[in-house]
């Protein structure tokens, strides 16, 4: 107080930032988890987020753990790293990703980031200019919407078609794009859909983007986590058709999301991203950003080069078993239907039939009450663009998954409309 009056300060919080953060998966799950009952002594079943690292059956390979320990003990990685990342790490990522491509990536095509999320942030910042818009999938990963809102980049949504294996509605993409459209985003394998796109469909995506004069940002953080009939095909295969930026990380395939090591890759065989200044802007953005921990970068060559196939095969085997369990058990819960059995990633989208429930109005209320009554955490579909759907994670140990689905069935029986 000064002279009996209230002091006026010249600062305040950023409300637009608060609004953007409210739609993130972390924000929504935090709200759902806040409704857990302290009186329920059963373990919480986490079917809401894609982090199975807490379960022993999903523990990462000792190769990765030893690589981190070796990097720390070597005392060679205690200094700052170059803006774009350590050269040996970038070279290792280039060689790793090139195994699935018809051409060889250069270390100069690789930019190391703090997980895949920073790679997303960088691309949104690079593309955000006045009047520009970006095409995002629905359902999708809401971090793209949150970052676009924070950077004032207009978002337009195209649908993924559940009756067609969650493929991109390419006619909608064509209708949405205009002269201010800068890119379209795909997530493959799919979060939240659990889909895996075929080679033929990805080629059509590339050709559509080329005809529209836009780049494709391919989110492949769940790359190689495919356990159905369709193999994982990286979008970079079509880098000769259209400029592609691939974002990914070691988080999911190695089950180490807390290590925060990702990459941004320019699949730019025709040099369009260089000529347009996008590559220069990526580097400029990195120059004013933080870097992944240097010792993590130092461990990357050993992690990528020495991890044995049996580790990956074991992870795929568990995910396949869990996908079978969830697809089978959902058939016994009348208020939930699954239009497409998951074939990749760690998620499945299921549709709520609210007409079978007597005291639940929408997907958010379903998840809040499920949390309170059964200590099961599920993500409301509205968070990923699909109201009255649910995104369910099946990447937990199979007995816990069986327990969680049993609790959801009991929840349904308690809230089912009486005939």
DRENLO-586385 format. One record per residue (C-alpha): residue in three letters; y, x, z. Coordinates in steps of 0.02 Angstrom, whole numbers, plus 50000, padded with zeros to 5 digits. Layout:
AlaYXZ;...
END
This chain:
Unk500005000050000;Unk501735006449955;Unk503294997350018;Unk502184982650062;Unk501574980349883;Unk499874983049804;Unk499694999549711;Unk499324997649524;Unk498125010449452;Unk498055014849267;Unk496165014749246;Unk494745002349244;Unk492925001349193;Unk492404999349011;Unk491804981348998;Unk491154983548820;Unk490034997548882;Unk489404986449023;Unk488994972648899;Unk488084984748784;Unk487034991648927;Unk486544974248986;Unk485454971348832;Unk484414987248850;Unk482584986448899;Unk482954996149057;Unk484314983849106;Unk483224968449076;Unk481684975749161;Unk482754980649310;Unk483254962349327;Unk481444956449314;Unk480844969449439;Unk482194964449562;Unk481294947749579;Unk479674955449645;Unk479114947849809;Unk479024959549959;Unk477674948250030;Unk476454951949889;Unk475404966949940;Unk474494968349774;Unk474954982849660;Unk476294979149531;Unk475564978149356;Unk476824986149235;Unk476624977249068;Unk478464978949027;Unk478804996748967;Unk477915009848864;Unk477595023548991;Unk475755025249034;Unk475975042649107;Unk475705036349286;Unk473885032149246;Unk472635046449258;Unk471725040949100;Unk473335044349002;Unk473725061349078;Unk474405073648951;Unk473385088348889;Unk473275104148996;Unk473875113448841;Unk475575105248861;Unk475645108049049;Unk475175126349029;Unk476445128748889;Unk477845122549003;Unk477275133749147;Unk477135148749031;Unk478875145648959;Unk479645144649133;Unk478745159949200;Unk479185170449047;Unk481035170349097;Unk481435170048910;Unk482125152548910;Unk483435152149047;Unk484955153248933;Unk485875140648825;Unk485015136048662;Unk485875134848493;Unk486645117948455;Unk485275113048334;Unk483865119948443;Unk482865135948457;Unk482255142048288;Unk480415144348339;Unk480395126448406;Unk481205119448249;Unk479985129148141;Unk478525122248241;Unk479165104348223;Unk479415106948036;Unk477625113248016;Unk476925099348125;Unk477795085448027;Unk477445093547858;Unk475565091147884;Unk475795072947834;Unk477045075547693;Unk476855080347509;Unk478165094047533;Unk478625107047662;Unk480045104047783;Unk481185118347828;Unk481775122348005;Unk483505118347937;Unk482935100247916;Unk482555099048103;Unk483775095448244;Unk483105095148422;Unk483715081348536;Unk483545075048714;Unk482125063148674;Unk482155050948530;Unk483565041148612;Unk484825055048582;Unk484275055948400;Unk484665037348387;Unk486355039848472;Unk486815053848352;Unk486395043848195;Unk487365028648256;Unk488875039548295;Unk488755048348127;Unk488695032048030;Unk489965022148131;Unk491555021048028;Unk492795006548021;Unk492034991647932;Unk490284998947917;Unk488704989247957;Unk486884993647988;Unk485324983147959;Unk484134981948107;Unk482424973648124;Unk482114957948225;Unk481144959748336;Unk481664977548367;Unk482084991048493;Unk483714985048575;Unk484375002648605;Unk484995002348425;Unk486034986748460;Unk486694994148621;Unk487245010448540;Unk487995001348391;Unk488994990148508;Unk489625005248604;Unk490175013648441;Unk490874997948358;Unk489604998048217;Unk489234980548153;Unk487414975148164;Unk486524963548043;Unk484724958348074;Unk483294956247952;Unk481694947948010;Unk479984955448027;Unk478704942547970;Unk477304939448097;Unk476254929747971;Unk476294945147858;Unk475824958047988;Unk477644959948044;Unk478164967247876;Unk480004968747832;Unk480774953547748;Unk481444963447601;Unk482304948447522;Unk483304946347683;Unk483774964847676;Unk484444962547500;Unk485434947147552;Unk486194955547705;Unk486764971747625;Unk488484974147550;Unk489614988547500;Unk489904992847684;Unk488064994147732;Unk487605011947778;Unk485765011247830;Unk484265000947876;Unk483105004948021;Unk481225003248028;Unk480095006848177;Unk478345012248127;Unk477145010448216;Unk478064995348278;Unk478974993048441;Unk478874978948493;Unk477694971748362;Unk476204983548372;Unk476154983948181;Unk475764998348064;Unk476554997847891;Unk475515001647737;Unk475955014947609;Unk476325001147483;Unk477524991947597;Unk478455007847646;Unk478665012147463;Unk479454995047434;Unk480624998247582;Unk481135014847504;Unk481435007147333;Unk482444992847409;Unk483545005047506;Unk483815015847352;Unk484355000747250;Unk485584996047388;Unk486255013847404;Unk485835015447589;Unk484805027647691;Unk483255023247791;Unk483175028247974;Unk481325028748017;Unk480945028048203;Unk479235036248220;Unk479205039448407;Unk477485031048407;Unk476915041248257;Unk475025043248243;Unk474705030248379;Unk473765019348254;Unk472055012548299;Unk471754998148177;Unk471274997847993;Unk472915005347931;Unk473295023947944;Unk475005029848000;Unk476075034847850;Unk477725043647886;Unk479235036847792;Unk479665054647742;Unk478305053347609;Unk479615043847508;Unk481015056447532;Unk481125059047343;Unk481555040547320;Unk482895038147452;Unk483735048647589;Unk482755046747750;Unk483165051847927;Unk481635052248040;Unk481815051448228;Unk480375055348345;Unk479795065048497;Unk478305071348596;Unk478565057348722;Unk477245044948665;Unk475885054848574;Unk475825067648715;Unk476215054448849;Unk477665064248925;Unk479215053148907;Unk480055061849054;Unk480075078548964;Unk481435072248847;Unk481085082448691;Unk481415073848526;Unk481975077448351;Unk483045071248209;Unk482395075948036;Unk483265074947868;Unk482015070747731;Unk483275074147594;Unk482405081047439;Unk483875076847325;Unk485205084047441;Unk486115067447459;Unk486345068847647;Unk487135085947622;Unk488285080247481;Unk488865064947578;Unk489325075147732;Unk488015066947844;Unk487175083547887;Unk488855091347932;Unk489235076348044;Unk487535077748130;Unk487905095848173;Unk489665091248230;Unk488955077748343;Unk487715090048417;Unk489145102048450;Unk489905089548572;Unk488235083848648;Unk487005090448775;Unk485415099748725;Unk483585097848775;Unk483105109748915;Unk482845127048841;Unk481165129948925;Unk480505113648850;Unk481045119948679;Unk480185136448718;Unk478545127348752;Unk478565116748594;Unk477705129148475;Unk476215130848590;Unk476135112048622;Unk476175107348438;Unk475045121048376;Unk473695121648511;Unk473405103548564;Unk471625099148514;Unk471145083748417;Unk470015077348556;Unk471535074048666;Unk472315063148531;Unk470655054548496;Unk470435050248678;Unk472175042348687;Unk471825032248531;Unk470155026648600;Unk470945020048761;Unk472345011348666;Unk471075003148550;Unk470064997148700;Unk471634990148782;Unk472184981648620;Unk470474973248610;Unk470594967648791;Unk472324960048775;Unk471944951448609;Unk470354943948682;Unk471054938648852;Unk472604930448779;Unk471464917948692;Unk471054911248865;Unk472884908348912;Unk473394892348818;Unk475284894548837;Unk475254911348745;Unk474754914548564;Unk474584931248475;Unk474964930048288;Unk474414947848249;Unk473214959248341;Unk474114975548380;Unk473624990248270;Unk474815003448334;Unk476065008948466;Unk475815001748642;Unk476434983848625;Unk476044966448565;Unk477204951748533;Unk476554934948594;Unk477334917748577;Unk477624906048723;Unk477194887648708;Unk478404880548836;Unk477814862748803;Unk476254866948905;Unk477274872349056;Unk478134859849167;Unk479444869949261;Unk479884884549148;Unk481304883049022;Unk481264899548928;Unk480514916948916;Unk481714924449044;Unk481244911549176;Unk479404914349135;Unk479564933049167;Unk480614931049324;Unk479384918849403;Unk477884929149347;Unk478654944249433;Unk478944934849594;Unk477284925449602;Unk476054937849527;Unk476894955049534;Unk476654957049347;Unk478094963949244;Unk478284957949064;Unk479794959548950;Unk480634943348892;Unk480614942348702;Unk482464938048695;Unk482764956348742;Unk482034961748576;Unk482774947548474;Unk481404934248490;Unk481834920348612;Unk480334912148695;Unk479194926448649;Unk478554940448761;Unk478324958948730;Unk476794964648825;Unk476314982748850;Unk474444986248849;Unk474565005148877;Unk473925005449055;Unk472195008849124;Unk470964995249068;Unk470524988549244;Unk472384986149284;Unk472624977549116;Unk471184965649154;Unk471954962249326;Unk473684958949252;Unk473044947049119;Unk472014937949250;Unk473584935549353;Unk474524928749200;Unk473114916249174;Unk473234910849356;Unk475124909149335;Unk474854897849185;Unk473604886949278;Unk474844884949420;Unk476264879849305;Unk475294870049174;Unk475844852349138;Unk474714839549217;Unk473894827949092;
END
